[in-house]
Amino acid sequence: AQSVSQHNHHVILSEAASLELGCNYSYGGTVNLFWYVQYPGQHLQLLLKYFSGDPLVKGIKGFEAEFIKSKFSFNLRKPSVQWSDTAEYFCAVMDGLTGGGNKLTFGTGTQLKVEL
Amino acid sequence: GAVVSQHPSRVICKSGTSVKIECRSLDFQATTMFWYRQFPKQSLMLMATSNEGSKATYEQGVEKDKFLINHASLTLSTLTVTSAHPEDSSFYICSAWRDIAYEQYFGPGTRLTVT
């Protein structure tokens, strides 16, 4: 079974600081990787996803993530956070093979608070 | 972008009653929808996969007789919590799989409180 670990449960940053949120997964096969964001009171939105190709993936709102297969990691980064980035961030993994049912396994989430 | 709605957004029911939650994909057809449960300050836990025209597939440990899922059309899936108890109080989130985008689109969630 797949599992996803997000090591940082709560992160507090000042505006303009750089962000890196860790995500590690345990699964030996082909994976598709996702980062979702949940703003207060809103539904989950996709930030970015990785299926294959360039391991450095760029998403919306200036976010990017790097897939490092040898480390089973897919860390999320942003060079300069804004107050509006305050939200909860979820890493998720999907079995990359057909027959996996397109199911997502989520990490426990990281609550990011950006202070002015 | 693709939109998924849920109704109701909040519901309070008495212990022993049943409550139905609807999940609709508003601008695309979804042969597969998913139902999750989210506890406070915790992650989303997949409860079941809802397939249009066939029975839902439940995750291990989820009571299929308590959480009835019906995927009546390509744009609607319903979750009925039967004989609800206070421990069923939670935030229920649905998502719809969009083939063309190869991703799930999430609804805003339904807060269920059982008194």
gemmi code that builds the backbone of each chain (N, CA, C; Angstrom):
import gemmi

chains = {
    "A": [
        ("ALA", (0.844, -1.204, 0.000), (0.000, 0.000, 0.000), (0.873, 1.246, 0.000)),
        ("GLN", (0.350, 2.269, -0.602), (1.086, 3.526, -0.644), (0.918, 4.272, 0.662)),
        ("SER", (1.904, 5.072, 0.996), (1.755, 6.010, 2.100), (2.516, 7.268, 1.745)),
        ("VAL", (2.076, 8.373, 2.303), (2.673, 9.670, 2.009), (2.963, 10.369, 3.327)),
        ("SER", (4.174, 10.884, 3.460), (4.572, 11.589, 4.673), (4.867, 13.048, 4.372)),
        ("GLN", (4.287, 13.909, 5.161), (4.629, 15.324, 5.103), (5.191, 15.676, 6.472)),
        ("HIS", (6.428, 16.026, 6.506), (7.131, 16.123, 7.791), (6.791, 17.396, 8.541)),
        ("ASN", (6.485, 18.443, 7.804), (6.187, 19.718, 8.453), (4.682, 19.828, 8.622)),
        ("HIS", (4.225, 19.861, 9.848), (2.781, 19.957, 10.069), (2.331, 21.417, 10.132)),
        ("HIS", (3.190, 22.244, 10.688), (2.878, 23.662, 10.778), (4.127, 24.443, 10.397)),
        ("VAL", (3.953, 25.388, 9.499), (5.066, 26.241, 9.090), (4.604, 27.688, 9.169)),
        ("ILE", (5.433, 28.506, 9.788), (5.135, 29.939, 9.855), (6.281, 30.684, 9.198)),
        ("LEU", (5.955, 31.530, 8.244), (6.963, 32.292, 7.519), (6.561, 33.747, 7.433)),
        ("SER", (7.539, 34.576, 7.255), (7.276, 35.982, 6.963), (7.145, 36.168, 5.465)),
        ("GLU", (6.412, 37.173, 5.076), (6.277, 37.453, 3.645), (7.651, 37.616, 3.014)),
        ("ALA", (7.757, 37.117, 1.797), (8.991, 37.178, 0.996), (9.986, 36.076, 1.357)),
        ("ALA", (9.715, 35.327, 2.404), (10.610, 34.218, 2.733), (10.421, 33.103, 1.710)),
        ("SER", (11.428, 32.237, 1.617), (11.318, 31.097, 0.710), (10.656, 29.933, 1.435)),
        ("LEU", (9.996, 29.112, 0.647), (9.228, 27.997, 1.209), (9.706, 26.687, 0.611)),
        ("GLU", (9.827, 25.690, 1.456), (9.997, 24.325, 0.974), (9.235, 23.399, 1.907)),
        ("LEU", (8.299, 22.665, 1.354), (7.519, 21.693, 2.115), (7.893, 20.296, 1.647)),
        ("GLY", (8.205, 19.457, 2.624), (8.652, 18.113, 2.283), (7.512, 17.140, 2.049)),
        ("CYS", (7.746, 16.224, 1.136), (6.787, 15.151, 0.858), (7.582, 13.921, 0.458)),
        ("ASN", (7.380, 12.843, 1.179), (7.987, 11.561, 0.826), (6.903, 10.505, 0.710)),
        ("TYR", (7.077, 9.601, -0.186), (6.083, 8.559, -0.379), (6.772, 7.206, -0.333)),
        ("SER", (5.986, 6.205, -0.039), (6.511, 4.845, -0.065), (5.679, 4.048, -1.053)),
        ("TYR", (6.286, 3.746, -2.157), (5.648, 2.927, -3.188), (6.697, 2.599, -4.211)),
        ("GLY", (6.828, 1.342, -4.524), (7.928, 0.934, -5.395), (7.669, 1.067, -6.871)),
        ("GLY", (6.430, 1.285, -7.243), (6.105, 1.306, -8.664), (6.070, 2.712, -9.225)),
        ("THR", (5.511, 2.802, -10.409), (5.362, 4.094, -11.073), (4.312, 4.921, -10.352)),
        ("VAL", (4.626, 6.172, -10.122), (3.691, 7.036, -9.400), (3.422, 8.315, -10.162)),
        ("ASN", (2.252, 8.837, -9.935), (1.913, 10.198, -10.333), (1.799, 10.997, -9.040)),
        ("LEU", (2.315, 12.206, -9.051), (2.417, 12.982, -7.813), (1.714, 14.317, -7.947)),
        ("PHE", (1.109, 14.736, -6.875), (0.295, 15.946, -6.887), (0.544, 16.775, -5.629)),
        ("TRP", (0.391, 18.069, -5.778), (0.277, 18.956, -4.629), (-1.041, 19.721, -4.761)),
        ("TYR", (-1.814, 19.697, -3.669), (-3.069, 20.426, -3.608), (-2.970, 21.493, -2.519)),
        ("VAL", (-3.746, 22.549, -2.672), (-3.831, 23.591, -1.661), (-5.294, 23.769, -1.257)),
        ("GLN", (-5.492, 24.006, 0.012), (-6.849, 24.243, 0.524), (-6.825, 25.552, 1.296)),
        ("TYR", (-7.331, 26.612, 0.679), (-7.436, 27.895, 1.358), (-8.574, 27.837, 2.374)),
        ("PRO", (-8.510, 28.644, 3.406), (-9.555, 28.599, 4.440), (-10.948, 28.702, 3.848)),
        ("GLY", (-11.771, 27.712, 4.169), (-13.153, 27.730, 3.719), (-13.368, 27.376, 2.265)),
        ("GLN", (-12.320, 26.936, 1.589), (-12.454, 26.624, 0.169), (-12.132, 25.157, -0.103)),
        ("HIS", (-12.433, 24.743, -1.324), (-12.175, 23.363, -1.696), (-10.718, 23.170, -2.113)),
        ("LEU", (-10.301, 21.938, -2.176), (-8.944, 21.631, -2.610), (-8.753, 22.032, -4.068)),
        ("GLN", (-7.603, 22.653, -4.320), (-7.268, 23.048, -5.688), (-5.904, 22.457, -6.028)),
        ("LEU", (-5.760, 22.062, -7.276), (-4.496, 21.500, -7.722), (-3.468, 22.610, -7.944)),
        ("LEU", (-2.292, 22.444, -7.333), (-1.189, 23.373, -7.550), (-0.328, 22.916, -8.726)),
        ("LEU", (-0.005, 21.632, -8.715), (0.822, 21.073, -9.773), (0.779, 19.558, -9.706)),
        ("LYS", (1.250, 18.946, -10.792), (1.260, 17.485, -10.844), (2.448, 17.013, -11.675)),
        ("TYR", (2.900, 15.815, -11.359), (3.997, 15.204, -12.103), (3.579, 13.812, -12.548)),
        ("PHE", (3.766, 13.577, -13.845), (3.507, 12.239, -14.380), (4.794, 11.625, -14.920)),
        ("SER", (5.518, 12.380, -15.711), (6.756, 11.871, -16.303), (7.510, 13.065, -16.890)),
        ("GLY", (8.719, 12.789, -17.359), (9.481, 13.840, -18.015), (10.298, 14.654, -17.028)),
        ("ASP", (10.400, 15.931, -17.295), (11.205, 16.836, -16.472), (10.778, 16.719, -15.017)),
        ("PRO", (11.711, 16.347, -14.134), (11.324, 16.174, -12.731), (11.030, 17.474, -11.998)),
        ("LEU", (11.376, 18.585, -12.594), (11.058, 19.881, -11.997), (9.772, 20.376, -12.638)),
        ("VAL", (8.744, 20.456, -11.813), (7.412, 20.788, -12.321), (7.014, 22.173, -11.833)),
        ("LYS", (6.523, 22.964, -12.729), (6.050, 24.293, -12.344), (4.527, 24.301, -12.309)),
        ("GLY", (3.990, 24.932, -11.274), (2.548, 24.985, -11.139), (2.033, 26.403, -11.130)),
        ("ILE", (0.846, 26.539, -10.569), (0.234, 27.862, -10.520), (0.794, 28.665, -9.351)),
        ("LYS", (0.596, 29.964, -9.406), (0.922, 30.892, -8.320), (2.392, 30.851, -7.927)),
        ("GLY", (3.257, 30.517, -8.853), (4.690, 30.551, -8.591), (5.254, 29.344, -7.868)),
        ("PHE", (4.448, 28.330, -7.664), (4.927, 27.121, -6.994), (5.610, 26.175, -7.975)),
        ("GLU", (6.552, 25.418, -7.457), (7.205, 24.372, -8.219), (7.507, 23.206, -7.293)),
        ("ALA", (7.738, 22.060, -7.890), (8.090, 20.877, -7.094), (9.078, 20.051, -7.885)),
        ("GLU", (9.931, 19.363, -7.154), (10.937, 18.525, -7.788), (10.760, 17.080, -7.376)),
        ("PHE", (10.655, 16.222, -8.364), (10.550, 14.792, -8.137), (11.961, 14.204, -8.107)),
        ("ILE", (12.334, 13.627, -6.979), (13.625, 12.946, -6.875), (13.326, 11.479, -6.623)),
        ("LYS", (13.408, 10.692, -7.661), (12.997, 9.291, -7.580), (13.815, 8.510, -6.555)),
        ("SER", (15.107, 8.777, -6.507), (15.981, 8.024, -5.599), (15.651, 8.292, -4.141)),
        ("LYS", (15.061, 9.432, -3.878), (14.707, 9.790, -2.506), (13.208, 9.625, -2.239)),
        ("PHE", (12.476, 9.163, -3.221), (11.015, 9.041, -3.091), (10.423, 10.354, -2.578)),
        ("SER", (10.891, 11.449, -3.125), (10.434, 12.741, -2.615), (9.833, 13.600, -3.717)),
        ("PHE", (8.994, 14.516, -3.300), (8.340, 15.451, -4.219), (8.080, 16.722, -3.414)),
        ("ASN", (9.138, 17.469, -3.149), (9.037, 18.651, -2.297), (8.499, 19.851, -3.050)),
        ("LEU", (7.706, 20.624, -2.368), (7.090, 21.822, -2.939), (7.910, 23.042, -2.559)),
        ("ARG", (8.092, 23.958, -3.506), (8.898, 25.145, -3.235), (8.238, 26.386, -3.808)),
        ("LYS", (8.573, 27.494, -3.156), (8.193, 28.796, -3.702), (9.250, 29.783, -3.242)),
        ("PRO", (9.840, 30.554, -4.136), (10.966, 31.420, -3.756), (10.577, 32.531, -2.784)),
        ("SER", (9.349, 33.035, -2.914), (8.959, 34.186, -2.097), (7.459, 34.086, -1.810)),
        ("VAL", (7.125, 33.768, -0.570), (5.710, 33.579, -0.236), (5.022, 34.906, 0.017)),
        ("GLN", (3.702, 34.845, -0.159), (2.875, 36.019, 0.108), (1.873, 35.670, 1.194)),
        ("TRP", (1.309, 36.686, 1.811), (0.312, 36.479, 2.856), (-0.833, 35.614, 2.353)),
        ("SER", (-1.165, 35.779, 1.075), (-2.280, 35.031, 0.482), (-1.974, 33.543, 0.286)),
        ("ASP", (-0.743, 33.149, 0.530), (-0.397, 31.715, 0.444), (-0.762, 30.965, 1.719)),
        ("THR", (-1.236, 31.682, 2.714), (-1.676, 31.030, 3.944), (-2.769, 30.025, 3.612)),
        ("ALA", (-2.515, 28.769, 3.911), (-3.425, 27.694, 3.509), (-2.887, 26.377, 4.028)),
        ("GLU", (-3.619, 25.329, 3.732), (-3.124, 23.983, 4.031), (-2.719, 23.329, 2.717)),
        ("TYR", (-1.592, 22.653, 2.752), (-1.027, 22.056, 1.547), (-0.951, 20.542, 1.716)),
        ("PHE", (-1.424, 19.849, 0.698), (-1.453, 18.390, 0.734), (-0.680, 17.818, -0.442)),
        ("CYS", (0.172, 16.866, -0.123), (0.841, 16.081, -1.149), (0.021, 14.812, -1.367)),
        ("ALA", (-0.043, 14.338, -2.580), (-0.834, 13.132, -2.867), (-0.145, 12.298, -3.934)),
        ("VAL", (-0.368, 10.998, -3.831), (0.251, 10.046, -4.740), (-0.822, 9.193, -5.399)),
        ("MET", (-0.619, 8.916, -6.669), (-1.518, 8.026, -7.390), (-0.693, 6.938, -8.048)),
        ("ASP", (-1.186, 5.724, -8.013), (-0.551, 4.625, -8.725), (-0.506, 4.977, -10.210)),
        ("GLY", (0.693, 4.975, -10.775), (0.832, 5.429, -12.153), (0.460, 4.417, -13.202)),
        ("LEU", (0.170, 3.195, -12.775), (-0.182, 2.165, -13.739), (-1.698, 2.129, -13.924)),
        ("THR", (-2.123, 1.716, -15.099), (-3.558, 1.557, -15.320), (-4.061, 0.434, -14.418)),
        ("GLY", (-5.261, 0.554, -14.002), (-5.807, -0.420, -13.068), (-5.671, 0.039, -11.634)),
        ("GLY", (-4.954, 1.162, -11.446), (-4.826, 1.685, -10.091), (-6.074, 2.390, -9.619)),
        ("GLY", (-7.016, 2.581, -10.532), (-8.295, 3.155, -10.128), (-8.267, 4.647, -9.956)),
        ("ASN", (-7.137, 5.288, -10.316), (-7.023, 6.748, -10.191), (-7.248, 7.239, -8.777)),
        ("LYS", (-6.966, 6.379, -7.810), (-7.165, 6.772, -6.412), (-5.971, 7.568, -5.915)),
        ("LEU", (-6.253, 8.531, -5.071), (-5.205, 9.343, -4.464), (-4.994, 8.942, -3.004)),
        ("THR", (-3.738, 8.894, -2.619), (-3.380, 8.745, -1.217), (-2.770, 10.063, -0.775)),
        ("PHE", (-3.358, 10.656, 0.251), (-2.934, 11.977, 0.689), (-1.980, 11.907, 1.873)),
        ("GLY", (-1.117, 12.882, 1.945), (-0.326, 13.096, 3.145), (-1.173, 13.795, 4.192)),
        ("THR", (-0.609, 13.987, 5.353), (-1.359, 14.552, 6.476), (-1.545, 16.057, 6.368)),
        ("GLY", (-0.870, 16.670, 5.437), (-1.059, 18.103, 5.240), (-0.087, 18.954, 6.029)),
        ("THR", (0.193, 20.131, 5.491), (1.027, 21.125, 6.175), (0.269, 22.435, 6.211)),
        ("GLN", (0.094, 22.935, 7.416), (-0.579, 24.224, 7.573), (0.469, 25.320, 7.476)),
        ("LEU", (0.339, 26.149, 6.459), (1.283, 27.257, 6.268), (0.613, 28.559, 6.679)),
        ("LYS", (1.314, 29.305, 7.508), (0.846, 30.625, 7.880), (1.908, 31.631, 7.478)),
        ("VAL", (1.520, 32.604, 6.685), (2.448, 33.643, 6.255), (2.080, 34.933, 6.972)),
        ("GLU", (3.056, 35.466, 7.685), (2.828, 36.686, 8.452), (3.340, 37.906, 7.701)),
        ("LEU", (2.623, 38.990, 7.888), (3.012, 40.243, 7.210), (4.242, 40.838, 7.869)),
    ],
    "B": [
        ("GLY", (-12.392, 26.550, -15.215), (-12.002, 25.226, -14.788), (-13.193, 24.376, -14.416)),
        ("ALA", (-12.939, 23.097, -14.267), (-14.000, 22.159, -13.926), (-14.524, 22.438, -12.524)),
        ("VAL", (-15.844, 22.310, -12.378), (-16.481, 22.639, -11.107), (-17.238, 21.437, -10.573)),
        ("VAL", (-17.037, 21.199, -9.299), (-17.761, 20.139, -8.603), (-18.483, 20.776, -7.425)),
        ("SER", (-19.759, 20.501, -7.312), (-20.537, 21.068, -6.210), (-20.979, 19.973, -5.255)),
        ("GLN", (-21.234, 20.378, -4.038), (-21.777, 19.468, -3.035), (-22.953, 20.133, -2.348)),
        ("HIS", (-23.936, 19.317, -2.020), (-25.096, 19.844, -1.321), (-25.603, 18.836, -0.307)),
        ("PRO", (-25.865, 19.216, 0.907), (-25.728, 20.581, 1.438), (-24.281, 20.868, 1.853)),
        ("SER", (-24.000, 22.097, 2.179), (-22.666, 22.438, 2.668), (-22.542, 22.121, 4.153)),
        ("ARG", (-23.664, 22.248, 4.855), (-23.696, 21.890, 6.267), (-25.007, 21.191, 6.564)),
        ("VAL", (-24.959, 20.193, 7.426), (-26.191, 19.524, 7.838), (-26.044, 19.044, 9.267)),
        ("ILE", (-27.104, 19.245, 10.009), (-27.179, 18.745, 11.381), (-28.331, 17.760, 11.436)),
        ("CYS", (-28.081, 16.590, 11.947), (-29.150, 15.606, 12.044), (-29.111, 14.929, 13.413)),
        ("LYS", (-30.213, 14.321, 13.750), (-30.296, 13.622, 15.036), (-29.766, 12.208, 14.899)),
        ("SER", (-29.248, 11.713, 15.962), (-28.724, 10.355, 15.989), (-29.816, 9.368, 15.578)),
        ("GLY", (-29.482, 8.447, 14.709), (-30.433, 7.436, 14.255), (-31.094, 7.753, 12.930)),
        ("THR", (-30.975, 8.977, 12.500), (-31.567, 9.356, 11.216), (-30.541, 9.182, 10.102)),
        ("SER", (-31.017, 9.331, 8.860), (-30.142, 9.216, 7.699), (-30.021, 10.568, 7.008)),
        ("VAL", (-28.910, 10.781, 6.381), (-28.700, 12.044, 5.678), (-28.030, 11.762, 4.340)),
        ("LYS", (-28.485, 12.464, 3.319), (-27.951, 12.272, 1.968), (-27.148, 13.496, 1.552)),
        ("ILE", (-25.991, 13.239, 0.973), (-25.122, 14.303, 0.461), (-24.964, 14.083, -1.042)),
        ("GLU", (-25.152, 15.156, -1.797), (-25.035, 15.073, -3.252), (-23.724, 15.671, -3.738)),
        ("CYS", (-23.181, 15.064, -4.748), (-21.968, 15.549, -5.398), (-22.233, 15.620, -6.895)),
        ("ARG", (-22.045, 16.797, -7.461), (-22.328, 16.983, -8.886), (-21.119, 17.576, -9.613)),
        ("SER", (-20.831, 17.011, -10.754), (-19.860, 17.651, -11.642), (-20.675, 18.540, -12.581)),
        ("LEU", (-20.399, 19.844, -12.535), (-21.293, 20.805, -13.189), (-21.009, 20.987, -14.678)),
        ("ASP", (-19.770, 20.816, -15.083), (-19.480, 21.116, -16.481), (-18.693, 20.014, -17.176)),
        ("PHE", (-18.718, 18.825, -16.602), (-18.111, 17.687, -17.280), (-18.744, 16.405, -16.762)),
        ("GLN", (-18.586, 15.359, -17.522), (-19.124, 14.067, -17.113), (-18.046, 13.261, -16.403)),
        ("ALA", (-18.458, 12.594, -15.359), (-17.499, 11.851, -14.544), (-17.984, 10.418, -14.346)),
        ("THR", (-17.296, 9.483, -14.956), (-17.662, 8.084, -14.742), (-17.226, 7.610, -13.365)),
        ("THR", (-16.277, 8.322, -12.792), (-15.772, 7.941, -11.473), (-15.772, 9.150, -10.544)),
        ("MET", (-16.321, 8.966, -9.378), (-16.265, 9.971, -8.328), (-15.734, 9.294, -7.074)),
        ("PHE", (-15.209, 10.099, -6.194), (-14.616, 9.580, -4.961), (-15.231, 10.304, -3.766)),
        ("TRP", (-15.330, 9.567, -2.681), (-15.804, 10.157, -1.428), (-14.714, 10.033, -0.376)),
        ("TYR", (-14.445, 11.171, 0.282), (-13.427, 11.230, 1.318), (-14.062, 11.716, 2.617)),
        ("ARG", (-13.331, 11.427, 3.663), (-13.704, 11.935, 4.973), (-12.479, 12.646, 5.535)),
        ("GLN", (-12.712, 13.816, 6.104), (-11.592, 14.572, 6.651), (-11.889, 14.933, 8.094)),
        ("PHE", (-11.055, 14.460, 8.994), (-11.179, 14.806, 10.400), (-10.399, 16.092, 10.654)),
        ("PRO", (-10.770, 16.818, 11.729), (-10.098, 18.083, 11.997), (-8.588, 17.935, 12.056)),
        ("LYS", (-7.922, 18.806, 11.349), (-6.467, 18.858, 11.325), (-5.838, 17.535, 10.857)),
        ("GLN", (-6.565, 16.791, 10.086), (-6.028, 15.541, 9.542), (-6.221, 15.504, 8.042)),
        ("SER", (-5.693, 14.458, 7.470), (-5.716, 14.363, 6.020), (-7.051, 13.836, 5.517)),
        ("LEU", (-7.171, 13.765, 4.208), (-8.355, 13.184, 3.602), (-8.198, 11.671, 3.572)),
        ("MET", (-9.223, 10.994, 4.014), (-9.220, 9.541, 3.981), (-10.224, 9.079, 2.946)),
        ("LEU", (-9.754, 8.342, 1.967), (-10.648, 7.842, 0.931), (-11.597, 6.807, 1.529)),
        ("MET", (-12.884, 7.033, 1.320), (-13.884, 6.094, 1.808), (-14.263, 5.099, 0.713)),
        ("ALA", (-14.525, 5.614, -0.479), (-15.024, 4.739, -1.535), (-14.876, 5.405, -2.891)),
        ("THR", (-14.863, 4.536, -3.893), (-14.854, 4.980, -5.283), (-16.233, 4.694, -5.852)),
        ("SER", (-16.822, 5.715, -6.427), (-18.174, 5.608, -6.962), (-18.096, 5.522, -8.481)),
        ("ASN", (-18.633, 4.451, -9.024), (-18.568, 4.226, -10.469), (-19.971, 4.295, -11.068)),
        ("GLU", (-20.122, 5.095, -12.095), (-21.425, 5.254, -12.732), (-21.911, 3.929, -13.294)),
        ("GLY", (-23.099, 3.551, -12.896), (-23.712, 2.340, -13.419), (-23.278, 1.051, -12.764)),
        ("SER", (-22.452, 1.148, -11.733), (-22.040, -0.073, -11.040), (-21.885, 0.205, -9.550)),
        ("LYS", (-21.603, -0.843, -8.822), (-21.496, -0.692, -7.372), (-20.230, 0.062, -6.998)),
        ("ALA", (-20.333, 0.751, -5.888), (-19.165, 1.469, -5.384), (-18.143, 0.488, -4.814)),
        ("THR", (-16.908, 0.911, -4.837), (-15.823, 0.125, -4.249), (-15.400, 0.810, -2.960)),
        ("TYR", (-15.525, 0.101, -1.858), (-15.241, 0.688, -0.559), (-13.818, 0.352, -0.104)),
        ("GLU", (-13.215, 1.285, 0.593), (-11.901, 1.040, 1.171), (-12.043, 0.170, 2.423)),
        ("GLN", (-10.967, -0.462, 2.741), (-10.970, -1.349, 3.896), (-11.365, -0.591, 5.152)),
        ("GLY", (-12.270, -1.176, 5.905), (-12.691, -0.573, 7.159), (-13.892, 0.350, 7.046)),
        ("VAL", (-14.348, 0.620, 5.839), (-15.511, 1.489, 5.644), (-16.755, 0.611, 5.514)),
        ("GLU", (-17.749, 0.893, 6.332), (-18.958, 0.069, 6.344), (-19.857, 0.433, 5.164)),
        ("LYS", (-19.987, -0.474, 4.246), (-20.774, -0.192, 3.056), (-22.264, -0.069, 3.352)),
        ("ASP", (-22.715, -0.723, 4.404), (-24.140, -0.619, 4.741), (-24.467, 0.684, 5.461)),
        ("LYS", (-23.466, 1.314, 6.005), (-23.678, 2.582, 6.697), (-23.525, 3.747, 5.719)),
        ("PHE", (-22.587, 3.632, 4.833), (-22.303, 4.706, 3.878), (-22.707, 4.213, 2.484)),
        ("LEU", (-23.953, 4.509, 2.130), (-24.483, 4.042, 0.856), (-24.144, 5.035, -0.247)),
        ("ILE", (-23.589, 4.517, -1.318), (-23.186, 5.370, -2.421), (-23.930, 4.954, -3.677)),
        ("ASN", (-24.454, 5.955, -4.359), (-25.191, 5.732, -5.607), (-24.671, 6.709, -6.650)),
        ("HIS", (-24.244, 6.184, -7.768), (-23.736, 7.019, -8.865), (-24.743, 6.915, -9.992)),
        ("ALA", (-25.808, 7.714, -9.856), (-26.981, 7.532, -10.705), (-26.765, 8.014, -12.133)),
        ("SER", (-25.901, 8.983, -12.314), (-25.683, 9.508, -13.657), (-24.230, 9.933, -13.781)),
        ("LEU", (-23.866, 10.397, -14.953), (-22.475, 10.801, -15.176), (-22.124, 12.117, -14.502)),
        ("THR", (-23.090, 12.745, -13.875), (-22.799, 14.010, -13.197), (-23.234, 14.024, -11.738)),
        ("LEU", (-23.710, 12.906, -11.229), (-24.234, 12.906, -9.865), (-23.883, 11.629, -9.117)),
        ("SER", (-23.304, 11.828, -7.934), (-23.095, 10.724, -7.001), (-23.650, 11.174, -5.657)),
        ("THR", (-24.261, 10.240, -4.946), (-24.786, 10.574, -3.626), (-24.207, 9.649, -2.573)),
        ("LEU", (-23.998, 10.216, -1.396), (-23.546, 9.469, -0.232), (-24.631, 9.599, 0.820)),
        ("THR", (-25.167, 8.474, 1.254), (-26.163, 8.478, 2.311), (-25.568, 7.858, 3.559)),
        ("VAL", (-25.547, 8.642, 4.618), (-25.083, 8.130, 5.908), (-26.322, 7.617, 6.631)),
        ("THR", (-26.395, 6.328, 6.803), (-27.583, 5.724, 7.407), (-27.407, 5.552, 8.904)),
        ("SER", (-28.524, 5.696, 9.617), (-28.512, 5.535, 11.073), (-27.300, 6.253, 11.684)),
        ("ALA", (-27.251, 7.531, 11.428), (-26.072, 8.315, 11.814), (-25.887, 8.347, 13.325)),
        ("HIS", (-24.636, 8.354, 13.733), (-24.263, 8.467, 15.136), (-23.291, 9.626, 15.295)),
        ("PRO", (-23.137, 10.126, 16.485), (-22.235, 11.272, 16.684), (-20.823, 11.042, 16.127)),
        ("GLU", (-20.361, 9.805, 16.170), (-19.005, 9.541, 15.658), (-18.919, 9.657, 14.138)),
        ("ASP", (-20.080, 9.769, 13.477), (-20.078, 9.986, 12.020), (-19.903, 11.462, 11.686)),
        ("SER", (-19.953, 12.304, 12.697), (-19.756, 13.731, 12.464), (-18.379, 13.951, 11.870)),
        ("SER", (-18.362, 14.656, 10.769), (-17.096, 14.843, 10.065), (-17.309, 15.776, 8.881)),
        ("PHE", (-16.243, 15.983, 8.156), (-16.284, 16.760, 6.923), (-16.162, 15.769, 5.774)),
        ("TYR", (-17.163, 15.724, 4.928), (-17.178, 14.774, 3.819), (-16.925, 15.528, 2.520)),
        ("ILE", (-15.976, 15.043, 1.764), (-15.574, 15.704, 0.521), (-15.694, 14.721, -0.633)),
        ("CYS", (-16.232, 15.191, -1.730), (-16.265, 14.353, -2.926), (-15.338, 14.928, -3.978)),
        ("SER", (-14.969, 14.083, -4.895), (-14.210, 14.545, -6.053), (-14.698, 13.801, -7.281)),
        ("ALA", (-14.466, 14.398, -8.432), (-14.865, 13.786, -9.696), (-13.638, 13.672, -10.589)),
        ("TRP", (-13.517, 12.521, -11.190), (-12.371, 12.278, -12.072), (-12.701, 12.765, -13.473)),
        ("ARG", (-11.800, 13.614, -13.985), (-11.997, 14.120, -15.336), (-10.933, 13.499, -16.235)),
        ("ASP", (-11.368, 12.653, -17.154), (-10.442, 11.901, -17.998), (-9.511, 12.813, -18.789)),
        ("ILE", (-10.077, 13.857, -19.380), (-9.300, 14.682, -20.300), (-8.156, 15.403, -19.575)),
        ("ALA", (-8.373, 15.696, -18.310), (-7.348, 16.393, -17.530), (-6.505, 15.434, -16.708)),
        ("TYR", (-6.951, 14.201, -16.619), (-6.289, 13.163, -15.800), (-6.062, 13.665, -14.380)),
        ("GLU", (-7.108, 14.183, -13.782), (-7.025, 14.587, -12.386), (-8.412, 14.594, -11.751)),
        ("GLN", (-8.371, 14.646, -10.424), (-9.611, 14.741, -9.666), (-9.919, 16.207, -9.374)),
        ("TYR", (-11.179, 16.561, -9.470), (-11.642, 17.894, -9.097), (-12.514, 17.756, -7.851)),
        ("PHE", (-12.254, 18.598, -6.880), (-12.866, 18.424, -5.572), (-14.041, 19.361, -5.344)),
        ("GLY", (-15.028, 18.831, -4.617), (-16.115, 19.652, -4.163), (-15.725, 20.422, -2.919)),
        ("PRO", (-16.572, 21.321, -2.477), (-16.259, 22.171, -1.320), (-16.447, 21.490, 0.021)),
        ("GLY", (-17.042, 20.306, 0.011), (-17.210, 19.575, 1.261), (-18.555, 19.812, 1.933)),
        ("THR", (-18.911, 18.864, 2.774), (-20.152, 18.933, 3.567), (-19.813, 18.654, 5.016)),
        ("ARG", (-20.169, 19.594, 5.857), (-19.940, 19.418, 7.297), (-21.159, 18.729, 7.897)),
        ("LEU", (-20.987, 17.514, 8.370), (-22.073, 16.763, 9.002), (-21.883, 16.765, 10.498)),
        ("THR", (-22.923, 17.161, 11.203), (-22.929, 17.107, 12.663), (-24.110, 16.260, 13.099)),
        ("VAL", (-23.834, 15.232, 13.858), (-24.882, 14.336, 14.354), (-25.037, 14.583, 15.847)),
        ("THR", (-26.242, 14.952, 16.246), (-26.467, 15.286, 17.670), (-27.146, 14.145, 18.414)),
    ],
}
model = gemmi.Model(1)
for chain_id, residues in chains.items():
    chain = gemmi.Chain(chain_id)
    for i, (resn, *xyz) in enumerate(residues, 1):
        res = gemmi.Residue()
        res.name, res.seqid = resn, gemmi.SeqId(i, " ")
        for name, pos in zip(("N", "CA", "C"), xyz):
            atom = gemmi.Atom()
            atom.name, atom.element = name, gemmi.Element(name[0])
            atom.pos, atom.b_iso = gemmi.Position(*pos), 0.0
            res.add_atom(atom)
        chain.add_residue(res)
    model.add_chain(chain)
structure = gemmi.Structure()
structure.add_model(model)
structure.setup_entities()
